[in-house]
């Protein structure tokens, strides 16, 4: 079992998931369908929140954002995602440098940066966990007041993340859709999407365990769902949009994820639910000894299994890419290599003339 989702609280936990999933889809549609929506969601709102972040850090040190979400990773992820969204707006509307051929690899660059940020975080967790308990793993308390259990699985997933960067093909194959609502990357097919989703889920599961029910499941499935049913070829734009939207929400309302009735713990925190320990309670525990005294022990089995799955699926993906590239005698990064596949052709059918 990946999550401790059972008992009389399960219905509210499922409701919380549905609310996040639906909210992300709705906000993504607002941000992608019109120029005004895109500017409001990805330019005006982030600028307003920047003022808020500076204000609470300077004047309100006990603010929830400062207490629970003030680590480097959360800010880096938010702004990297939003910068990506702005770049995608420029590409799909051909604003400024967005109309230039040399700017087309921007999606690859910004996605690669986001993946590397996560890889760095995985390595940080591995170093701290191994220092505490060897390769088998150990507890460490992150700057966001979250107990993490780092170990070899973080290293495996970091390797999967690096491979995932190499699984992005056809960097110059970036187009606008016929209605001008979407930036399309047709060569980013289901092969990459699945490899990315499994890797990123493991990343959140290991490094954002008290948030992963939402950012590791709802957030990942929202853009994948949109790509599958009505926005073929637009996955990367959907992913960036929903990621930026979620990061903004989580920075301002961090307690949504770690307090009842919506908080959900992964199986890592063995004994937590049985002993009435919530995610919020664990932010108040200051040592691994106190964690054990509260009846919480580590169960990193799922972390190891999913890490291996993430590595395997990314290795398979890169092998498929290399095989297709060799057969077509093409460089997979300067050329589109999934031409002729169902995903690619459906995305290209949406491309502007």
C-alpha positions in Angstrom: 0.0 0.0 0.0 1.3 3.4 -1.0 -0.9 5.5 1.3 -2.5 5.2 4.7 -6.0 5.8 3.3 -8.6 4.0 5.3 -11.0 4.4 8.2 -13.6 7.1 8.9 -11.4 9.8 7.5 -11.0 8.2 4.0 -14.0 9.9 2.4 -12.8 13.4 3.3 -9.3 12.5 2.1 -10.7 11.4 -1.2 -12.9 14.5 -1.4 -9.7 16.6 -0.9 -8.1 14.8 -3.8 -11.1 15.4 -6.0 -11.2 19.1 -5.1 -7.5 19.5 -5.9 -7.7 17.5 -9.2 -10.8 19.4 -10.4 -9.4 22.8 -9.2 -6.2 22.2 -11.2 -8.1 21.3 -14.3 -10.3 24.4 -14.1 -7.5 26.8 -13.3 -5.5 25.3 -16.2 -8.4 25.9 -18.6 -8.7 29.5 -17.4 -5.0 30.0 -17.9 -4.7 28.3 -21.4 -7.9 29.4 -23.2 -7.3 33.2 -23.5 -4.5 35.7 -23.5 -6.2 37.5 -20.6 -6.5 34.3 -18.5 -2.9 33.4 -19.1 -1.6 36.9 -18.1 -3.8 37.0 -15.0 -2.9 33.5 -13.8 0.8 33.4 -14.7 2.0 37.0 -14.6 -0.3 39.1 -12.4 -0.9 36.5 -9.7 2.8 35.5 -9.3 3.8 39.2 -9.0 1.2 39.7 -6.3 2.4 36.6 -4.5 6.0 37.8 -4.7 5.0 40.9 -2.7 3.3 38.6 -0.2 6.3 36.3 0.2 8.6 39.2 0.8 6.2 40.8 3.3 5.6 37.7 5.4 9.3 36.9 5.5 10.2 40.4 6.7 7.3 41.2 9.0 5.5 38.0 9.9 7.9 35.2 10.7 5.1 33.0 12.2 3.1 33.1 9.0 2.2 29.6 7.7 4.2 30.1 4.5 7.3 31.0 6.4 6.9 28.2 9.0 6.0 25.4 6.6 7.0 26.3 3.1 10.1 28.5 3.3 12.7 26.1 2.0 14.7 26.8 -1.2 13.1 24.0 -3.1 9.5 25.3 -3.0 10.4 28.8 -4.1 12.7 27.4 -6.9 10.0 25.1 -8.1 7.3 27.8 -8.1 9.3 30.4 -10.0 10.9 27.9 -12.4 7.5 26.5 -13.3 6.0 30.0 -13.7 8.9 31.2 -15.9 8.2 28.2 -18.0 4.5 29.1 -18.3 5.4 32.7 -19.4 7.8 31.3 -22.0 5.1 28.9 -23.3 2.7 31.9 -23.6 5.3 33.7 -25.7 5.7 30.6 -27.9 2.0 29.9 -28.5 1.1 33.6 -29.1 4.5 34.3 -30.9 5.2 37.3 -28.6 8.7 38.8 -28.9 11.3 36.1 -28.9 8.5 33.5 -28.8 8.4 34.0 -32.6 12.1 33.2 -33.1 13.2 29.8 -34.2 16.1 29.7 -31.7 13.6 30.0 -28.8 11.8 26.8 -29.6 14.0 24.6 -27.4 12.8 26.7 -24.4 10.4 24.0 -23.2 13.3 21.5 -23.1 15.5 24.0 -21.2 12.9 24.8 -18.5 11.7 21.3 -18.1 15.3 20.1 -17.8 16.0 22.8 -15.1 12.9 21.7 -13.2 14.0 18.1 -13.3 17.5 19.0 -12.2 16.1 20.9 -9.2 14.3 17.7 -8.2 17.4 15.6 -8.8 19.4 18.0 -6.5 16.7 17.6 -3.8 16.8 13.8 -4.2 20.6 13.8 -3.8 20.3 16.1 -0.7 17.9 13.6 0.9 20.2 10.7 0.0 23.2 12.4 1.6 21.4 13.2 4.8 19.6 9.8 5.0 22.8 7.8 4.4 24.7 10.0 6.9 22.0 9.1 9.5 21.7 5.4 8.8 23.8 4.2 5.9 22.5 3.0 2.5 19.6 1.3 4.3 18.4 4.8 5.1 17.8 7.2 8.0 15.6 9.9 9.2 16.4 13.6 8.7 14.4 16.7 9.4 14.1 19.0 6.3 14.0 22.8 6.4 10.3 22.6 5.7 9.8 20.8 9.1 9.1 17.4 7.4 10.6 14.1 8.5 12.2 12.4 5.5 13.7 9.0 5.2 16.6 9.2 2.7 18.6 6.3 1.3 19.7 4.4 -1.8 16.3 4.9 -3.4 16.9 8.6 -3.7 20.1 7.9 -5.7 18.3 5.5 -8.0 15.5 8.1 -8.6 18.1 10.8 -9.2 19.6 8.7 -12.0 16.1 8.1 -13.4 15.6 11.9 -13.4 18.8 12.5 -15.4 17.8 9.8 -17.9 14.3 11.4 -18.1 15.9 14.6 -19.4 17.5 12.7 -22.2 14.0 11.3 -23.1 12.8 14.6 -24.3 13.1 14.6 -28.1 12.3 16.9 -31.0 13.3 20.1 -29.2 12.5 22.3 -32.2 9.2 20.6 -32.9 7.1 23.2 -31.0 3.9 24.6 -32.6 0.8 26.6 -31.8 -2.6 25.0 -32.0 -5.2 26.0 -34.6 -7.2 28.0 -32.1 -4.1 29.5 -30.6 -5.0 28.1 -27.1 -2.1 25.7 -26.8 1.6 25.2 -27.3 2.1 21.8 -28.8 5.1 19.5 -28.5 3.9 16.5 -30.6 7.1 14.4 -30.1 6.4 14.4 -26.3 4.3 11.3 -26.5 2.9 8.8 -24.0 6.4 7.2 -23.7 7.9 10.3 -22.1 4.7 11.2 -20.2 4.6 7.8 -18.4 8.4 7.9 -17.7 8.1 11.4 -16.3 5.0 10.6 -14.2 6.6 7.5 -12.5 9.9 9.3 -11.9 8.1 12.5 -10.5 5.8 10.5 -8.3 8.7 8.8 -6.7 10.4 12.1 -6.2 7.4 13.6 -4.4 6.9 10.3 -2.5 10.4 10.4 -1.1 10.9 14.2 -0.7 7.5 15.6 -0.2 5.8 12.7 1.6 3.2 14.7 3.5 2.1 16.4 0.3 2.4 13.5 -2.2 -1.2 12.5 -2.1 -1.9 15.8 -3.9 1.4 16.8 -5.7 2.4 13.3 -6.5 -1.0 12.0 -7.6 -3.6 14.7 -8.3 -1.1 17.1 -9.7 0.5 14.6 -12.0 -2.8 13.1 -13.3 -4.4 16.5 -14.1 -2.2 17.3 -17.1 -2.1 13.7 -18.2 -5.9 13.5 -18.1 -6.2 16.7 -20.2 -3.6 15.4 -22.7 -5.5 12.1 -23.0 -9.0 13.5 -23.6 -9.0 17.0 -25.1 -5.5 18.5 -25.3 -3.4 16.0 -27.3 0.2 17.3 -27.7 -0.3 20.0 -25.0 0.9 17.9 -22.0 4.0 20.0 -21.3 2.0 23.2 -21.2 -0.7 21.6 -19.0 2.1 20.2 -16.7 3.8 23.6 -16.3 0.5 25.4 -15.8 -0.9 23.0 -13.2 2.5 22.8 -11.4 2.8 26.6 -11.1 -0.9 26.9 -9.9 -0.4 24.2 -7.3 2.9 25.7 -6.1 1.2 29.1 -5.6 -1.7 27.5 -3.7 0.6 25.3 -1.5 2.8 28.2 -0.6 -0.1 30.3 0.6 -2.2 27.5 2.2 0.3 24.9 3.3 -1.8 23.6 6.2 -4.4 22.2 3.7 -2.1 19.2 3.0 -0.9 18.5 6.5 -3.9 19.0 8.7 -7.2 17.2 9.0 -9.5 16.5 7.3 -7.5 16.4 4.1 -4.0 15.3 5.1 -2.9 11.8 3.9 0.3 10.1 5.0 2.3 7.6 2.9 3.1 4.1 4.1 6.6 5.3 5.1 5.3 6.6 8.4 4.4 3.2 9.8 2.2 3.3 12.9 1.4 7.0 12.5 -2.4 6.6 11.8 -2.8 3.8 14.4 -1.2 6.0 17.0 -3.1 9.1 16.1 -0.1 11.0 14.7 -0.9 13.4 11.9 1.4 15.1 9.4 1.0 18.3 11.4 2.0 16.5 14.7 5.2 15.3 13.0 6.2 18.9 12.3 6.4 19.4 16.1 8.6 16.4 16.7 12.2 17.5 17.0 14.2 14.2 17.0 14.1 10.7 15.5 13.9 9.4 19.1 10.7 11.4 19.7 9.3 10.0 16.4 9.9 6.5 17.7 8.4 7.3 21.0 5.3 8.5 19.2 4.9 5.1 17.7 6.2 6.0 14.2 8.8 3.8 12.5 10.1 3.8 9.0 8.7 1.6 6.2 10.6 2.6 3.1 9.7 -0.5 1.1 7.4 1.4 -1.3 10.1 4.1 -1.8 12.6 1.4 -3.0 10.1 -0.4 -5.2 8.9 2.7 -7.0 12.5 4.0 -7.4 13.4 0.8 -9.2 10.2 1.1 -11.3 11.1 4.7 -12.2 14.6 3.7 -13.3 13.3 0.8 -15.4 10.6 2.8 -17.2 13.0 5.6 -18.0 15.6 3.1 -19.3 13.0 1.5 -21.5 11.9 4.9 -22.8 15.4 6.0 -23.7 16.0 2.6 -25.4 12.8 3.1 -27.5 14.0 6.5 -28.5 17.5 5.3 -29.5 16.0 2.4 -31.4 13.7 4.7 -33.4 16.4 7.3 -33.9 18.8 4.7 -35.3 16.1 3.2 -37.6 15.3 6.7 -39.0 19.0 7.8 -39.1 18.0 10.9 -37.1 19.3 12.9 -34.2 16.5 12.5 -31.7 16.9 16.0 -30.3 17.2 18.0 -33.4 14.5 15.9 -35.2 11.1 14.5 -34.3 11.3 10.7 -34.1 7.8 9.7 -33.1 6.4 10.6 -36.5 3.8 8.1 -37.6 2.7 7.1 -34.0 -0.9 7.7 -32.9 0.0 10.3 -30.3 2.2 12.3 -32.6 -0.3 12.3 -35.5 -3.2 13.3 -33.3 -1.2 16.2 -31.9 -0.1 17.3 -35.3 -3.7 17.3 -36.5 -4.2 20.2 -34.0 -1.3 22.3 -35.3 -2.1 25.6 -36.9 -1.8 25.6 -40.7 
